[in-house]
Structures are given as structure tokens and as C-alpha cells.
Amino acid sequence: MGLHQRYATLLDGQPLQFIAGRKELEEEIRKEMTELFTGMMKAVFSQEGAQFTVELLETPKVQEFIGTHARVLDTSFEKVEMSDLMRKRLTRSNYIFSGMKTFHELNEAFPSLLDENGNRKSFEQFLNDVRKIDEKYNRNYLRAEYNFVQSSAEMAAKWERFMEDGDRYNLQYRTAADGKVRPEHASMHGITLPPSDSFWEEFYPPNGWNCRCTVVQVRKSKYPTTEHDEAIALGELATGKDTKGIFRFNPGKEGKAMPDYNPYTIRKCNDCDIAKDILNTAKPYIPDNEMCAACKLIRACYDGKTKESERQRIEENRKLYDRLSKDKRYKDVEFNPTTGALKATHVGHNEGSDEGFRLEKKLVNHLYSCGHSIILSDEQKKGRDGNVLTSLDMVLDGVRMDIKSITKNKAHYGSAIRAKNNQLVKFNARTDTHEYADTLCMYFDDPTMFSPDKITKGYEYMKSKTSKEIQVHRIICIINSAKGLEIKTFEFE
């Protein structure tokens, strides 16, 4: 079955919603993607001969196209709360998926370089002939892919939270319970099993394009556990149209927004060491076909970009260290040339011996040990009237923010968020500032005090109680957990 037939079978009449549900946003994305597609086709046209080679994937115009396509997919979960590690893994998954999709677009485009007599067409004629490829891949398919990645990311984030409790609770499969639910998915509604059951490796949502199913934690004493074999049989029945098993993966467990076997790959990708990121030094992988060679190259391109980005980050922090270490306004300036970690304290930063200052110092040391850049700010600067100006505690990885260490367990942290919002309003009103700050850092030295609900409910409480402009739009939660320092970012409109 060809790629387009496979896609038609998988979509099977499912409505193709607008990207993010907004027509105007989709049109903006389409315009950008079409411009980049044109640039990519210019790169194709400039190639000698009419035979595609995988090396074209690493050329600048093609890389720009792949990177932009991947970033479009990334935007589907930019506001989903998850660990930074999970976000990085899903981002990498989107890049690889986008690269393989681009591989197919290029393969389809190359035959259009020549006319029926074997003569090379003009660029205008060639571009006109390949427009249908752009329309098919980057409008119709992209809609389905965007929504699927969004669902995968949301379920991956839930899986992370489930894993914090292990098998303390069971997991229960639930549909949207309305008239739009597919009958085959409705049959899985209510399946209840522990997270460790292998059922969740294959039938954890999403189980198809535009699938709205979800999974929730339930008390073991409240719902009976489904027999494993019965659950598997229902799962097989529910995903019967997915005869290739493309949707049978767990995005949270695998850390991937798209499975290894998807419309742009082949079945053996499910068991490939390269896809599983297994490095076999004794027997290096040698691709035996063009698709596998493309996959290996795309992964190398991503890893190369990541390494170059890391090299640039370390170099920028080294330059900042050189400057701050010579600046008498800063003290305790340190730099780790291996990790790129940097820390410095302005001499005007407030210091003390109470719990808040102790936790601030502990937070800074934790962040430094994890490779971050932390500069504690001047908190004693005065205005023309002689009064101390409102300030924020630190600049973390280039972003200015204030710190709130949580020391008391509460139902939500709305009062703390509200107080920090007022502080941001005052800081942003300073006439001597040249940057807009919208970020709050919340430090949880005791990890049991953190939960996503306490942050989201706290934010809603703050919105309902404040009469000032809302200027907190990002909350970075840093949790001192048993697994090490965890960073979870919450984005708000």
C-alpha cells in the first residue's frame, strides 16, 4: 500500500480540523510553509541530474524547511505542562518525523524535473507541477499531524505524572462520552489496569487521528481491574482499522510524539536500533536502502544542530563570565567550562540567614550543578526620589524572573502568584528597565508540596482576585525531587 493510500485508510473520513482550531493561524502557517517549500524546490532544481540523493536533506534550504515544519508541530504543545526532559524528547521526535516527511516530498518532486520527452523543465513549470505536493503534505496531512502530536504530547505529560505514583493507583481508559465517539473506541471505555500492565504500551491514547480518548488515575478499591486478556482483545478490536499497528505506542513511555512506524516509515522501524537510539559499537549500522539512509542522516543533522547549539551556549556563557569576573559590581563569579554553568551575584543583591535566603542559595547551587546560568540581581538600586526600586531576584538562562520558595503546603499557591504578579507590574513600570519581565520561578525544596493542579488553580485564583494587569505569563517550577532537579514550565495567555 502506498503512502497516500495508507494515509487515506488511516484518516478514514475523519474531519480535518484547522490547526489549533483557528483558520487564521493555519493560513499564516501555510503562507510560511509555502514560501519555504518554494525555496526547497529551488534547491532541488539546482541539483545536477534528475535523481534524488539523500544528501540533499542536509542542504540549508531543506534543513530550514524541516526545522520550520518541526517547530509548527512543537507549537501544538508549547503550553502543555511537562518536564523539560520530556519536552526535549518530543521536540526531537518532531524533527525526525518532519525530516522523514520531507524525504518523501523530495522523492515525489524529483520526477517532475523532466517533461514527457526527458527534457528538463523551466523552474516555473516545475514549481507549478509540484504545488500539489505542497498542498497535500503541508495542508491536508499537516492538519492531522498537528492535532495528533498535540494529543500525544498531552498524554505523554499525563504519563509522566502517572509514573510519579507508580502502581499506587490504577489507570482507567475513558472516551469523551458523546455522540462523536467512534464505536470501536467506545468499547475500551472503562478498561482499568495498573500502569505497569503491558496493555498501556499499545493502547494508550491517542488511538487514531483526532482521537479524544484519555486515561485517568482511579483508586484500586473503587473500580474492579479488567482481565488483561479481555483488555487486549478490546484494544485489538478498537484499533482494527489500524492494520499496520501505526498507532500502537505510548508517547509518554517512549518520549515520542509520533511512533517510529508512521505513514512516512516502514514496519521494521519498530525494531530498528537507530530508531530506539541503541548504539551498537561492535556492529555499526549500515543502511541498506534509501529510506534508512535518510533516517540516519536526519538524526545526525539533529544531533549536530544540538551539539552546535550547546557549543554556542557554553561559549556565550564563557564570554559572560569573562565580563562579570572583571566587573567590580559582581562577586562569587564561577564558570564550569565543561557544562557551561555560570553563577554570579550582584553586590547589591540582598542576603540574609532566614529560610528564604537559605533556599535561594540552595536553588542557585542546584541550578549551577545542572549546567544553568544564574545571575542574582541588584536589589538595592534607588530611584531619583531616593527610594529602593522594585527588583526581581535573578536572570536564569537569560530570562529575568523573581523567585518564590514554597515552604508551606497549600491547596493552591494563588496568593503567592498574585503577590509576584503585583511585583512584576511594578518592575515593568520602571523607566530604567529595557526588558519586559513575565516569568516567575517557584522553588519546591520539598517535592510533596508540588502538583500541577496547585499551579493552574493558583493562577486562576490570581486572575479572579487581582485588579491589576496580568503580567505573569510563565511559571517555572523547580522541584528538588528524589530523581534530581526537575524543571516544569507552565505557559499562560
Secondary structure, 3 states (H helix, E strand, C coil): CCHHHHHHHHHCCCCCCCHHHCHHHHHHHHHHHHHHHHHHHHHHHCCCCCCCCHHHHHCHHHHHHHHHHHHHHHHHHCCCCCEHHHHHHHHHHHHHHHHHHHHHHHHHHHHHHECCCCCECCHHHHHHHHHHHHHHHHHHHHHHHHHHHHHHHHHHHHHHHHHHHCCCCEEEEECCCCCCCCHHHHCCCCCEECCCCCHHHHHCCCCCCCCCCEEEEECCCCCCCCCHHHHHHHHHHHCCCCCCCCCCCCHHHHCCCCCCCCCCCCHHHHHCCCCCCCCCCCCCCCCCCHHHHHHHHHHHHHHHHHHHHHHHHHHHHHHHHHHHHCCCCEEEEEECCCCCCEEEEECCCCCCCCHHHHHHHHHHHHHHHCCCEEEECCCCCECCCCCECCCCCEEECCEEEEEEECCCCCCCCHHHHHHHHHHHHHHHCCCCCCCCCCEEEEEECCHHHCCHHHHHHHHHHHHHHCCCCCCCCEEEEEEEECCEEEEEEEECC
